[in-house]
Amino acid sequence: MDSQIVEILQNKSNRSNLDNLTGLCNHSTFQEMLDRHLKTHARLSQVFCLALIDIDHFDRFNRRYGYPAGDRVLQQIAGLIEAEKSFDDVVARYNGDQFALLMPGREKLSALRTAESVRDAVESIDPAELTVSIGLALCNQADLSRDSLLDRVKDALGQARARGRNNLVLFERRDICCDDSRPRVLLVDDSGLNLKMLAAILKPLNYELFLAGHGFEALDIAERVDLDLVLLDVMMPDMDGFEVCRRLKADDATRMVPVIFVTTLDDADSRVRGIEAGGDDFITKPPNSTELIARTQSLIRLKKLNNSLTSIENVLFSLAKAVEAKDSYTRGHVDRAAYFAVALGNKMKLGSKDIEALRFGGRLHDVGKIGIPNNVLNKDGPLDDEEWKMMRSHPEVGYNICLPLKETLGAALHVIRHHHEKLDGSGYPDGLKAEQISAVARIMAVADIYDALTSDRAYRKGLSSEKAITILREESAEGKLDAEVVENLVDIIQTETTGKLQK
């Protein structure tokens, strides 16, 4: 056993390492030991197994027999797990009624035998109604993180509990075959009966249905299947439906997938939580089949429309990349400008829609240069009046190119059209002043100028960051640029520079 882990276990004088009730390692100590095993595994490729052991319906047991009896059961089960483990294994009280069993050097069959022994030992104690569900996962990948390993073992535990009482499941990634010709709908509920009922209602619609008994399994399926809709229970163990929805909406790959909460909760607070999590609709259990079918069909049509719009957006992004390819000196400019614009939006605590506008608008702000001849874009000297007029047309041309997507792009259109406007009215194409210029356009103007100043051009070398900041501050002092935006950009650049120096 790792000497540092032995030191943790043997240091009985430090009671903060131990759970007061059971005498086992507590949650934080277990996390520390798990991290050490993961580092050892990454270095030496030593396989180990992790198990989570959950007492079935322990809340019901406490209500029936009282909490003192429940505490005695926890102590008894802790002793049984200790008796069944091998010398190098580590047992911890993971949380209230869950225990963790860390089994170093254990392969699949050995770990399963130990888990079965624990399950059988618990089943034999009095009262006979006590059973446990056990989830196991092998650490057999060098790059597996702690969170990923815990997600796997919780996935396995969720599957074990979904099968009823007294089950154990080893996490194994399943292959998923998909039918591209049918909409794909994920049903998530910890009740097998509810899953069967939902599947029966939707069966006549010829959807391809995927079933998940808990949140971790749902996220695993969503990661590997291009879904068109999720029907999601709220009240589930380990991870409730609100958290599942939040994770889906936070992931770029799944944020556009509609989510319908199917739940017994019908109060205003629950609906607000669902909206905040990103949910698209609520249906009360038990669902009316006509209503469920109508809402399902409506949201799947919306998802298909969004897919079409996304395809058009990708065409625009490709067009923006084609513009950059015309000028080797500006290659990477739109991505860098968009990066700084989004960083500024986050620092200035703009809302999510404005952040999205900066992300999209930043990548598309120069798309209007597609029609400017190469000899003008790459000219190594000052532009003449005609060439300058041509160059100044690109915000309006880009705006007109993107205008058909105004419902999707929203405020990003302001970024595209107004990123060269100045607060004193000296900018273009519309000569806007002060408050006429949106916050996102002001931010994009500063990000765009900073990257342009620090990048090489055909007619000059890129300036240093310090010189570029000086110019930005001069323009803000003259009333051309937003001083708040400039100073926030300076903070971002200085923070990044400090971080690089420390590395």
Sequence and secondary structure as in RCSB ss.txt:
>XXXX:A:sequence
MDSQIVEILQNKSNRSNLDNLTGLCNHSTFQEMLDRHLKTHARLSQVFCLALIDIDHFDRFNRRYGYPAGDRVLQ
QIAGLIEAEKSFDDVVARYNGDQFALLMPGREKLSALRTAESVRDAVESIDPAELTVSIGLALCNQADLSRDSLL
DRVKDALGQARARGRNNLVLFERRDICCDDSRPRVLLVDDSGLNLKMLAAILKPLNYELFLAGHGFEALDIAERV
DLDLVLLDVMMPDMDGFEVCRRLKADDATRMVPVIFVTTLDDADSRVRGIEAGGDDFITKPPNSTELIARTQSLI
RLKKLNNSLTSIENVLFSLAKAVEAKDSYTRGHVDRAAYFAVALGNKMKLGSKDIEALRFGGRLHDVGKIGIPNN
VLNKDGPLDDEEWKMMRSHPEVGYNICLPLKETLGAALHVIRHHHEKLDGSGYPDGLKAEQISAVARIMAVADIY
DALTSDRAYRKGLSSEKAITILREESAEGKLDAEVVENLVDIIQTETTGKLQK
>XXXX:A:secstr
  HHHHHHHH TT GGGB TTT SB HHHHHHHHHHHHHHHHHH   EEEEEEEETTHHHHHHHH HHHHHHHHH
HHHHHHHHHS TT EEEEEETTEEEEEEET  HHHHHHHHHHHHHHHHTSSSTT  EEEEEEEE  TT  HHHHH
HHHHHHHHHHHHT SS EEE         TTS EEEEE S HHHHHHHHHHHGGGT EEEEESSHHHHHHHHHHS
  SEEEE S  SSS HHHHHHHHHHSTTTTTS EEEEES  SHHHHHHHHHHT  EEEESS  HHHHHHHHHHHH
HHHHHHHHHHHHHHHHHHHHHHHHHH GGGTTHHHHHHHHHHHHHHHTT  HHHHHHHHHHHHHTTGGGGGS HH
HHT SS   HHHHHHHHTHHHHHHHHHGGGHHHHTTHHHHHHHTT  TBS  SSS  BGGGS HHHHHHHHHHHH
HHHHS BTTB    HHHHHHHHHHHHHTTSS HHHHHHHHHHHHHHHHHHHH 
